[in-house]
Amino acid sequence: MGVNISTLFDTIQLYQKEGNAENALESVTINGGTVNAVGRDSIVHNNYMYYTIPVKPPLHEGDIRAIANWLTELNYKLIQQDTFRKRAPDTVKWILENPHVLKWLRNRGGAIWGTGMPGAGKTVLSSVVIDHLQELARLHEDIVVVFAYCRYSDAVSVRDILAAILRQLLERHPAVLDFVKPMYDYHKLDGTFPTEEELLSLLLEISRSNLFRLSFYVIDALDEAPRDTQIDVLTALRSLETNFFLTSRPLDSLKTLVPNAIFIDIAAQDGDIILLIDQKVKRTPALRRLLQNDEWRSKVVAEILEKSSGMFLLASLQLDMLRECLSIQDLREALDSLPSGVDDMYAATLERLDKQPRAELARRTLAWVSYAYRSLKIEELQRAVAVHPETHEYDSERLVDGESLVSLCCGLLVVDSRSMLVRLILQKLYRTNLPAK
């Protein structure tokens, strides 16, 4: 029979006193604006109604993990850990002292959009911001931080990103389970998955609840997501009552989607580049010995500061070119010929790669990473490269160890030490301007 919502709760409370809450739920269902009988609990999240089986026992950690894995397999936490761990200590700390960022950290709502050229250190900067926010969240239960890292090689949709964000909320804060569980039960029963609209609606409800005083969303390298995803992500974030931090190359055509955003130019400062130089020199014994001479150390620092133009990637590739120097004469010649500008540096790196005895293997390795439909793990890359280029047959005797493959590519490949996923530095530049032979 039809009853209103207040009658529904009165009925449930009456049966609960008698120790039979399930009978109460079997007596009613929701049908439009009235409630009739079905035998399932009904929970409404915004405009979405989910029917669930009532009176469930408390969930254990394993249950939360199962729901998290059901939402998505994307795990941006591994990228965050690896990026933050590999950075030179104290790099880009200046971002945390920026007056706009300090204000953004204190107040609810607001958007910071950091823009910079490829190789400027945007991802390292994002990892530093995320780590700082995570520390705040550890100290304050009413603060939450979620994030996503976009990659050219992973053509994710806005649904993928929203699902990953919801997964992080669930894993970090079990109280979010009360919001997610009805949706999970409904879709699990029917073998379906939530739509982008459902996920956004749920995130909006969480953001409007009293669960968190401050919610921080960080999206790195938005420009590496597909164009439609870029627009959808900005539209979604704008509708959420959260603080969000974006990084990308300049995307002037999308600025109107976030009219109140504060834009910050991202470029490595001299101190950041010097920290990077110190880190890489320590890891290169031959270069470290040469630079024990203070005069030559000063020359190397000055030359790289001038020619790197505030770009971490450029400075890193320039330092890689100096790794092979065994004498001061080698060092002098290398510094004189050191390219400036990303295009020139990339071309010089590929030229150096092509002069190697195993240049053809290096080129095939880069091609596999560049043109793969998804990110490859190092083991998958090894097997792919072991396919004979003429017969197209896999040959286990052609397997090359992963470390050797990465080394052959002259610094153009990086491997996530936790996920073991391989990434090509400046993939868009490689594919557009310098395709594999």
N, C-alpha and C positions, 0 to 999 in steps of 0.2 A: 504494500500500500504506500501511497505517497506521504512523505513527512518532510518537514523542513530540517535544516542543519541542526538547529538547537534541539529539536526533538530527537534527532539521531544520537547526539551526545548524551541526552538524558537516558535514552534506551540503553546505550552502551554502559553507562555508569550503573544503571539498575542491575543489569546482568552481571557486571563485574562484582558487585556486592554479593551476588548469589553464587559467584565462582564459575560463571559460564559466559564469558565474554564472547565466545564464538557464536552462540545462539543469537546474540544481539546483532552481529555482523551478517548472519544468515537471514535476518529479517528485513534487511534493507539493501537497496542498490541506488546508484545515482543514475538518473535518466533525465537529461536536460536540467531543469531547475528543481526537480523533485527527487526523492530517494525511494527506490523499490528493492525487492529481494534478489540477491545473487550468490551469497556465500563467499564473497571476497571483500577484503578491506579496500577502500577507495581513498586515494590521496591526490589532491590537486596541487600541482606546481604551476603557478601562473595560469596559463590557459590550457595546460596539458594535464590530463587526468590519467592516473595509473591505478590499476586494480591489482591488489596483492593479496596473498594468503595471510590471514591474520595470526596474531599470537605466536610469533617466532621467538626462539631463544636468542640470547645475545650472541653476536658474531665474534669469532676468534680472529686472530691475525691472518690465518690462512684464508678465511672468507674474504677479508678486505683485500688480500693479495689477488684472489681470484677475480674479484670485481675490477680491480685495477688493471689486471691483464686483459680482461674482457673489453675494457674501454679502449685500450690501445697498447701496442707493443713499443711505441716510441718512448725512449728513455733519454731525455735531454740531460739528466743528472750526470751521466757518464761523460758527455762532452764538457760539461761545466768543470767537473773534477780534473779532467785531463788538461783543459785549456788553462785553468788557474794554476795547476801544478807546474806546467812547463814555462810559465811566464818568468821573466827575470824579477826577483823579489823587489817590491816597492815600485814596480812599474805603474805608470799612469795614476798614481795616487792623487794627482792634482784634480781629477774629476770629482773626488769626494769633498774637495774644498771649494768647488765652484759655488758661488752664492745662490744661483738658480737651483742647483741640485740640493743644497742645504735646506732651502725653503720647501722644495718638493718632498724632501724626506719628512718634514714636520707636519705638513698639511694634507688633508684628505682630498683626493682628486688632483688633476693636473697631469700634464704630459711633458716629458723631455725627449727631444729627438736629436740624437747625435749623428752628424753626417760627416763623411770623409771619403777620400779617394781610396781605391783598392790598395790594401797593404798598409793603411794608416794606423792599424792597431785597434780597429773597432771591436773585434771579437775579444781581444785581450781586455779591453776596457769594459766590455759587457761582463766578463767573468769577474772583474774586480768589483763592479757595482753589485752583482748578484751575491758575491761572497760577503760583502758588507751588509747587504739586506738580510742574508741568512743569519748573520751574527745578531742583528737586531731581533729577528724572529725567535732566535734561541733565548734571548733575554726577556722577550715580551710575548706572552701567549696570544695576545690580541693582534699580533702583526703576522701577516702571511706573505710569502714571496713565491711566485711561480714564474717559469721562463721557458723560452723556446729558442733553439738555434736553427736558422734556415740554411739550407745548402743547395747549390745548383744541382747536385747529384741526387737529391731527395726531393722529388716534385710533390711536396705535401700540399694538401688542401686545407682550407680554413677549418674544416671539420676535424682533420687530423690534429691541428694545433689546439683547438678547443678541447678535444678529448684528452690530449696530453696534459693540458693545464688542469682539467678536472681530476685526472689521475693524480697529479702532484698534490692537489688540495686534499684528496682523500687519504693519500699515504702519509701526509704530514700531520693532518688533523682529523682524527677519527670521528669528531662531531659532524663532519661533512657527510658521514655515512647516512644520517637521517634524511639528507636531501637526495642522495644518489640511489639509495636502496629501492625506493618505489619504481624508479625508472628501470633499474636493473631487473627487478622481478618481472616487470611487464614485458620487457623485450626478451628476456631469457626464456620466458614461457612460450613466446611466439617465434623464437629463433630469429629475431630481427635486431637491428642496431639503431640507436638514436640518431636523429637527423641533426644537421647543423643548427636548425632552429631550436630543437629541444635542448641541445647542449648549451646554446647561448642563453636560453630562457632560464635554465637551471643555474648557470653561472651568475646571471643577473639577480636571481632570487638569493643566492648566497651572498653576493656583494651588498644586497639591501638588508640582509639580516643583521642581527647584533653580534654575530659570531666573531667578526674581526673589526677592530678599530681602524686599521690601515691595511689595505691590500695592494701589493706591488706586483705588476706584471712587466716582465722584461722580454722583448723580442729582438734578437740579434740578427743582423744581415737580412732585413726584410727584402732588400733588392734582389736577393738570391732565390726568393720564392717566385712561383709563376705569377704573371701579371694579375690574373683574376684573384689569386690568393692575397696579393698585396692589398688590393682594394677591399676585399672581404674582411681581412684582419683589421684594417684601420676602421672600417665601419662597425665591426663587432666591438672593438676596444672602446670606441667612442661611446657606445651605448652602456658600457659597464661603469659603475661608479667606483672606479679604482684609480690608483696612480700607475701610469705606465711609462716605460722607458724603451725607446726604439733606437736602433742603429741601422744605418744604410748608407749607400752612396747617395749623393743628392738626388732626390726624386721630386723635382719642382712641381710636376703635374699633379702630385698627390697631396700637396700641402693643404689644399682647401678642405680635405677630409678631416683634418685635425687643426681647425682654425686657431685654437688657443695654445698650441704647442710652443714650447720654448726651444729654439734651435741652438745647438752648440756645435761648433766646428771641432772635428777630431783630427789631431795630428800629433805625432810623437814629439815631445819636447826634447831638448838637447840632453837633459838628465836621463830621460828614458832610453835614448839611443846609447848613451855611455854605459848604462846598466846592461843593456843587451850586448855591447861590445865586451864588457868584462866577463859576462856569463859565457859567451862563445869562445873567447880566448882561453878561459880556464879549461874548456873541454877540448882544446886543440893543442897538444903538447909541443909540436914544432913551432907553431905561431906564438905560443906562450913564451918559449925560450927566446925567440927573436925580439919580442916586445919587452923583455927585461931591460932593454935599452930604453930609458925614459924618453930620449929624443925621438926615437922611431915610434914609440907608443903614442906620443903626442901627435906625430904626423899622421898616423893611421886614424886616430880619433878625429882630428880636424878634417881629414879628407872625406871620411864617411859622413860626418855631420853635414858637410857641405853638399855632398852628392846624393845623400839619401832623401833630402827634402822633406824631413819629418815623416817618413814612411818606414815602419818596422820591417816590412817585407823586403824593401829595397836594401836596407842596411844589412839584413840577414843574408841575402843573396850575395851582396858585396863581400861580406866576411867569408862566405863560403869560397869565393874566388881566391881569397888570400890563404886558405888552408893549405894549399899545395906549395906555398913558399918555403924553401929550405935555407935560404940565405938572404942577407940584406939586399943583395943585387936583385934576387927574385922579387922581394918585397917592393923595391923601388920601381921595377918595371910594371908590376901588377897595379900599384897605386896610380901610375901614370896612365894606364889604359882602363882604369875602373870606369864603367859606364855610369851615367846618371839618367834618371828617368826610368819608369817601369818598363816601357816598350823596349828600350835599348838594353836594359839589364836582362830582360827575359830572352831577347834575341841572343845576347852574349852567353847566357847560361845554356841555351840550346846549342849554340855553336860549340861550346866547351863539351857538351854532352856528345855531339856528333864526332868529336875528335877521339873519343874513347875507342878501344878495341872492340867493345861490345855495344856499340852505338845502336845497332839494329835492334838488339834485345831491349835496350832502354826505351827506344821509340815505341816498340810494341807494348811495353809495359805502360807507358803514358797513354797510349791510344786506348788500351783496355779500360783504364781508370776513367778517362775522359768521356768515352762513348757508352759506358755501361748504363743500363736503364736505372740502376740503383747503386748505392754505395757498396763496394766490395770489401769483404774482409781480406786480410793479407793472405790467408790460406786459399781463398777463392781466386785471388789474383795470381798466386803461384800456379794454380791448376790451369787457369785461363792462358797464361803465358806458355804453359807446357803443351798447348795445342799446336800442332805443326802448321805453320802458315800456308803450306801448299796442299797437304793432304786433309787438313782440318780435323785430324784425329788426335786425341789425347795420348801422350806418351809419358809415362811416369819417369822415364829415364831423362826427360828434358826438364824435370823439376829443378828450380833454383831456389835457394833459401830466401825467405822474405827480406832479411836484412841486406842481402846483396842486391836484390832488386831495387830497394829504396835507395841504396847508396849509388847505384848506377844512374839514378835520375837527378843527381846534382842538386839536391835540395828542393826539387819541385814537388816531391811527394812527402806527405806527413802521415803518420800512423797513430791513431788513437790507442794509447797503451792499454786501455781497459776494454773497449769494445773491439779493438783490433781492426777497425774500419780504416780504409785508406782514402786519403783525400788529395786531390791535385790542387796546388796553389794557383790561384788566379785561373780557374778552369775556363771561364768565359773568354779570357784573352787567348788561351791556348787553342780553344776550338775555333774562335772567330778569325784570328789573325795568323796563328802559327799551327796549322793542323799537322798531325803526324804524317810522316812520309809513307 
